[in-house]
Amino acid sequence: MGKKKAKDLFPPPKDIGESALAKFIAELTRVMDEHRMLVITTSGYLEMLVNTVIEVYCKNAKKINENNRDYSFSVKLVLLHEMGKITDANFANANWLRNIRNRAAHDPIFEVTRDDVAQLARGVGASKDFDYAVCLMIFTEFWNDHRLLFSKTFMPPSPILGHGMPSDDERRAGLKRQEGK
């Protein structure tokens, strides 16, 4: 049985409160005092976004997104980075989170230190403690770099973005036009 797609987990919302973005923020707020849960929650949602980018840009998206043994989160990140579909900063931050997630999943005693946070791209800073804001920053920077795709996929229709969900072909064509500018 294959992995569920984002559109199956998050059908087109009727209002902003039903959106994947709103659900992510609500879940992050719920677990904000638990480092392990912040990391695992953010990683799960970030991987959903990565899979969505794969769906749009990769001819073999179904094979890539359904085969986690051959196409781990790490491999998907490298693939998108090499294709130029994610920035160096997003690649570095997603990899950072992936490494921290692996520690969260396997270490019986877990914490994210200031030294860990200092390794993030875009100067979060060595004096910054790990918290809700760090996870939100990683997620929103990735989201913002693909806001057209994610807004049409995970947000309710709006006058600016149009009404209804675009087909896969319409999304690919729109994203290619956007890249050509």
Secondary structure, 3 states (H helix, E strand, C coil): CCCCCHHHHCCCCCCHHHCHHHHHHHHHHHCCCCHHHHHHHHHHHHHHHHHHHHHHHCCCHHHHHHCCCCCCHHHHHHHHHHCCCCCHHHHHHHHHHHHHHHHHHHCCCCCCCHHHHHCCCCCCCCCCCCCHHHHHHHHHHHHHHCHHHHHHHHCCCECCCECCCCCHHHHHHHHHHHHHC
